[in-house]
Amino acid sequence: MAALATLPPLPPQFKSIQHHLRTAQEHDKRDPVVAYYCRLYAMQTGMKIDSKTPECRKFLSRLMDQLEALKKQLGDNEAITQEIVGSAHLENYALKMFLYADNEDRAGRFHKNMIKSFYTASLLIDVITVFGELTDENVKHRKYARWKATYIHNCLKNGETPQAGPVGIEEDNDVEENEDAGATSLPTQPLQPSSSTYDPSNMPSSGYTGIQIPPGAHAPANTPAEVPHSTGDIRLTPEDFARAQKYCKYAGSALQYEDVSTAVQNLQKALKLLTTGRE
C-alpha cells in the first residue's frame, strides 16, 4: 500500500482525535479498512470542532487528501463501498481486540499490550459512530474498555496488582489524557476469540487457541441456540428485512476471520427475526 501524504502538526483544538489518528497510522498496513474509517471519524469530528480557523482548515484539507487516496487504493472493497459491510468489519475487529484484552485480564496477565488493546477497542467503538448511533452493548463495551485501560495502567504505574475481571467501574475515570496507556504497541498477531460478546459467564479462563465452541453455547440471552419455528402469518416490515440483511452481512464478515461463533449468532438472529417477526 502506497504511503500517504504527511499531515501537518495537529492543532490543539483537535486533541480529542489524536489517538484515533494514531490508531489509523498503526493500521495502514495491518488493516487499511480500519485505518480508513479511523480517519473518516477524525475528519467528521474535526469538522464539528473547528472547520474555520486556518490551521484547522489546513489540517482537515490534508486529512481529506489522505481519505481520498485511501479510498482510491482500496478500490471496490465492499467494506468501503457498502456501509453495512464496513460497519460489520469494524465492529468485529473492535470486538476481537476487546476480547483479547478481556481474556488476558481475566487470566491475570497484565501487560502493556493488553492495556493498549483495551484502549484501542474503545477508540474503534468511537469510530463505529460514523455509521450511526451505537448499540447499548457497544456503549457498555467502550465504557468498560476505557475504564479498564486506565485502571490497569495506573495500578502497574504505582506498583500495585490490578484486580482481574470486572470490578466496580469508576464513572469519572478517563483515559483520553493518558499518553502512556495508549502509546504501547499492539500485539502483532491478536488472538482470535470465538465468543462474540463480553459476558463474564461466557469468557474462557485460558487462551482461545484450539477451543471448540458448539453453536449457541455463547449466544447472548436474546439469541437462543434453537430458533422457534414460525407460527401463523408473520408480517415483516421493510425495517425487519433490513435488520435481517444486516445480521447476514455481520455473519459474512465474521467468517472472513473464521469466527464461527459470531457468524452463527448473527445468522440465528436473522432466522429468528424472519420466522417470528421479533428479535
C-alpha positions as CSV (number, residue, x, y, z in Angstrom):
1,M,0.0,0.0,0.0
2,A,1.4,3.4,-1.1
3,A,2.5,5.8,1.7
4,L,0.0,8.6,2.4
5,A,0.9,12.3,2.5
6,T,2.1,13.5,5.9
7,L,-0.3,15.5,8.0
8,P,0.6,19.0,9.3
9,P,1.0,19.4,13.1
10,L,-2.2,18.6,15.0
11,P,-4.0,21.8,16.0
12,P,-4.6,21.9,19.8
13,Q,-8.4,22.0,19.1
14,F,-8.1,18.5,17.7
15,K,-6.5,16.9,20.7
16,S,-9.5,14.6,21.2
17,I,-8.9,12.9,17.9
18,Q,-5.1,12.4,18.2
19,H,-5.4,8.8,19.4
20,H,-7.9,7.9,16.6
21,L,-5.4,9.3,14.1
22,R,-2.6,7.3,15.7
23,T,-4.7,4.2,15.5
24,A,-5.2,4.9,11.8
25,Q,-1.5,5.1,11.2
26,E,-0.9,1.8,13.1
27,H,-3.4,0.1,10.9
28,D,-2.4,1.4,7.5
29,K,-0.7,-1.9,6.7
30,R,-2.4,-4.2,9.2
31,D,-6.0,-3.3,8.2
32,P,-6.4,-0.5,5.7
33,V,-10.2,-0.6,6.1
34,V,-9.9,0.1,9.8
35,A,-7.3,2.9,9.0
36,Y,-9.8,4.5,6.6
37,Y,-12.7,4.6,9.0
38,C,-10.5,5.9,11.8
39,R,-9.5,8.8,9.5
40,L,-13.1,9.3,8.5
41,Y,-14.2,9.6,12.1
42,A,-11.4,12.0,12.8
43,M,-12.4,14.1,9.8
44,Q,-16.1,14.2,10.8
45,T,-15.3,15.0,14.4
46,G,-12.7,17.6,13.4
47,M,-15.3,19.4,11.2
48,K,-17.6,19.6,14.2
49,I,-14.9,21.0,16.4
50,D,-13.4,23.7,14.2
51,S,-13.5,24.0,10.4
52,K,-12.9,27.7,10.2
53,T,-9.5,28.7,11.7
54,P,-6.7,28.5,9.1
55,E,-4.6,25.8,10.9
56,C,-7.7,23.6,11.4
57,R,-8.8,24.0,7.8
58,K,-5.3,23.2,6.5
59,F,-5.2,20.1,8.7
60,L,-8.7,18.9,7.6
61,S,-7.8,19.5,4.0
62,R,-4.8,17.3,4.2
63,L,-6.7,14.7,6.1
64,M,-9.3,14.7,3.3
65,D,-6.5,14.1,0.8
66,Q,-5.5,11.1,2.8
67,L,-9.0,9.8,2.9
68,E,-9.4,10.2,-0.9
69,A,-6.1,8.4,-1.5
70,L,-7.0,5.6,0.8
71,K,-10.4,5.2,-0.9
72,K,-8.7,5.0,-4.3
73,Q,-6.2,2.4,-3.1
74,L,-9.0,0.3,-1.6
75,G,-10.9,0.4,-4.9
76,D,-14.1,-1.7,-4.8
77,N,-13.6,-3.2,-1.4
78,E,-17.1,-3.9,-0.1
79,A,-16.2,-2.7,3.4
80,I,-15.7,0.8,1.8
81,T,-18.4,0.8,-0.8
82,Q,-21.1,-0.7,1.4
83,E,-21.7,0.8,4.8
84,I,-23.3,-2.3,6.2
85,V,-20.2,-4.4,5.4
86,G,-17.9,-1.7,6.7
87,S,-19.8,-1.4,9.9
88,A,-19.6,-5.2,10.4
89,H,-15.9,-5.3,9.6
90,L,-15.1,-2.5,12.1
91,E,-17.4,-3.9,14.9
92,N,-15.9,-7.4,14.6
93,Y,-12.4,-6.0,14.7
94,A,-13.0,-3.9,17.7
95,L,-14.7,-6.8,19.5
96,K,-11.8,-9.2,18.8
97,M,-9.4,-6.6,20.3
98,F,-11.7,-6.2,23.3
99,L,-12.0,-9.9,23.9
100,Y,-8.2,-10.4,23.6
101,A,-7.7,-7.8,26.3
102,D,-10.5,-9.2,28.4
103,N,-9.2,-12.7,28.2
104,E,-5.7,-11.5,29.3
105,D,-7.3,-9.5,32.1
106,R,-9.4,-12.4,33.4
107,A,-6.4,-14.7,33.4
108,G,-4.4,-12.2,35.5
109,R,-1.9,-11.4,32.7
110,F,-1.5,-7.7,33.0
111,H,0.9,-6.0,30.4
112,K,1.1,-3.0,28.1
113,N,-0.2,-4.9,25.1
114,M,-3.5,-5.7,26.8
115,I,-3.8,-2.2,28.1
116,K,-3.3,-0.9,24.6
117,S,-5.8,-3.4,23.2
118,F,-8.5,-2.3,25.7
119,Y,-7.9,1.3,24.9
120,T,-7.8,0.8,21.1
121,A,-11.0,-1.2,21.3
122,S,-12.7,1.8,22.9
123,L,-11.4,4.1,20.2
124,L,-12.7,1.8,17.5
125,I,-16.1,1.8,19.1
126,D,-16.0,5.6,18.8
127,V,-15.2,5.1,15.1
128,I,-18.3,2.9,14.7
129,T,-20.4,6.1,15.2
130,V,-19.6,7.1,11.6
131,F,-22.3,4.5,10.7
132,G,-24.9,5.8,13.2
133,E,-25.8,5.5,16.8
134,L,-24.1,2.9,18.9
135,T,-25.9,-0.1,20.3
136,D,-26.3,-0.3,24.1
137,E,-23.9,-3.2,24.1
138,N,-21.2,-1.2,22.3
139,V,-21.6,1.7,24.7
140,K,-21.0,-0.7,27.6
141,H,-18.0,-2.2,25.9
142,R,-16.5,1.2,25.2
143,K,-17.0,2.4,28.8
144,Y,-15.6,-0.8,30.3
145,A,-12.6,-1.0,28.0
146,R,-11.6,2.6,28.5
147,W,-12.0,2.3,32.3
148,K,-10.0,-0.9,32.4
149,A,-7.2,0.6,30.4
150,T,-6.9,3.5,32.9
151,Y,-7.3,1.3,35.9
152,I,-4.7,-1.3,35.0
153,H,-2.3,1.3,33.7
154,N,-2.5,3.2,37.0
155,C,-2.1,0.0,39.0
156,L,1.0,-1.0,37.2
157,K,2.4,2.5,37.3
158,N,2.0,2.6,41.1
159,G,3.4,-0.9,41.6
160,E,0.0,-2.4,42.5
161,T,-1.6,-5.6,41.4
162,P,-4.8,-5.0,39.5
163,Q,-8.0,-6.9,40.3
164,A,-8.7,-9.3,37.4
165,G,-12.0,-9.3,35.7
166,P,-14.9,-6.9,36.2
167,V,-14.8,-4.8,39.4
168,G,-16.7,-1.6,40.3
169,I,-16.4,0.8,37.4
170,E,-15.5,4.4,38.4
171,E,-17.6,6.7,36.4
172,D,-15.2,9.6,36.3
173,N,-12.1,7.8,35.0
174,D,-11.0,9.0,31.6
175,V,-8.0,7.6,29.6
176,E,-8.1,10.3,26.9
177,E,-5.3,12.3,28.5
178,N,-3.2,9.3,29.4
179,E,-0.5,9.1,26.8
180,D,1.2,6.1,28.4
181,A,-1.8,3.9,28.3
182,G,-2.3,4.4,24.6
183,A,1.3,4.6,23.4
184,T,2.5,0.9,23.5
185,S,2.5,-1.4,20.6
186,L,-0.5,-3.7,19.8
187,P,0.1,-7.4,19.6
188,T,1.3,-8.3,16.1
189,Q,-1.0,-11.3,15.9
190,P,-4.0,-10.7,18.2
191,L,-5.6,-13.9,19.5
192,Q,-8.7,-14.9,17.7
193,P,-11.5,-15.2,20.2
194,S,-14.6,-17.3,19.5
195,S,-17.2,-15.6,21.6
196,S,-18.9,-12.5,20.2
197,T,-19.9,-10.6,23.3
198,Y,-18.3,-9.5,26.5
199,D,-20.1,-11.5,29.1
200,P,-18.5,-12.7,32.4
201,S,-20.2,-16.1,32.3
202,N,-19.1,-16.7,28.7
203,M,-15.4,-16.0,28.9
204,P,-12.9,-18.9,28.9
205,S,-10.1,-18.8,31.5
206,S,-7.4,-19.9,29.1
207,G,-6.2,-18.9,25.6
208,Y,-8.6,-19.2,22.7
209,T,-6.4,-21.3,20.5
210,G,-7.9,-24.7,19.8
211,I,-11.2,-24.0,21.7
212,Q,-14.2,-25.6,20.0
213,I,-17.4,-23.8,20.9
214,P,-20.7,-25.5,19.9
215,P,-23.3,-23.4,18.1
216,G,-25.3,-21.3,20.5
217,A,-23.1,-22.1,23.5
218,H,-22.0,-18.5,23.9
219,A,-25.1,-16.8,22.5
220,P,-26.4,-13.8,24.4
221,A,-29.6,-14.2,26.3
222,N,-31.8,-12.9,23.5
223,T,-30.3,-15.2,20.9
224,P,-31.4,-18.8,21.6
225,A,-29.4,-21.7,20.2
226,E,-32.7,-23.2,18.9
227,V,-34.7,-20.7,16.9
228,P,-38.5,-21.3,17.2
229,H,-40.4,-22.2,14.1
230,S,-42.8,-19.7,12.6
231,T,-46.3,-20.0,13.8
232,G,-49.1,-18.3,11.9
233,D,-48.7,-15.5,9.4
234,I,-45.7,-13.3,10.1
235,R,-45.9,-9.8,8.6
236,L,-42.4,-8.4,8.2
237,T,-41.8,-4.7,7.7
238,P,-39.1,-3.3,5.4
239,E,-37.2,-2.5,8.6
240,D,-37.3,-6.2,9.6
241,F,-35.8,-7.2,6.2
242,A,-33.1,-4.6,6.5
243,R,-32.2,-5.8,10.0
244,A,-32.1,-9.4,8.8
245,Q,-29.9,-8.4,5.9
246,K,-27.6,-6.6,8.4
247,Y,-27.2,-9.8,10.6
248,C,-26.4,-11.8,7.5
249,K,-23.7,-9.3,6.5
250,Y,-22.3,-9.4,10.0
251,A,-22.1,-13.2,9.7
252,G,-20.3,-13.0,6.4
253,S,-17.8,-10.5,7.9
254,A,-17.2,-12.8,10.9
255,L,-16.5,-15.7,8.6
256,Q,-13.7,-13.7,7.0
257,Y,-12.0,-14.0,10.4
258,E,-13.0,-17.7,10.7
259,D,-15.1,-16.6,13.7
260,V,-17.7,-19.3,13.5
261,S,-19.5,-18.5,16.8
262,T,-20.1,-14.8,15.8
263,A,-21.4,-15.9,12.4
264,V,-23.7,-18.5,13.9
265,Q,-25.1,-16.0,16.4
266,N,-25.9,-13.4,13.7
267,L,-27.5,-16.0,11.5
268,Q,-29.6,-17.1,14.4
269,K,-30.7,-13.6,15.0
270,A,-31.7,-13.2,11.3
271,L,-33.5,-16.5,11.3
272,K,-35.4,-15.7,14.5
273,L,-36.4,-12.3,13.1
274,L,-37.6,-13.8,9.8
275,T,-39.5,-16.6,11.4
276,T,-41.1,-14.8,14.4
277,G,-41.1,-11.2,13.4
278,R,-39.2,-10.5,16.7
279,E,-35.6,-10.1,17.7
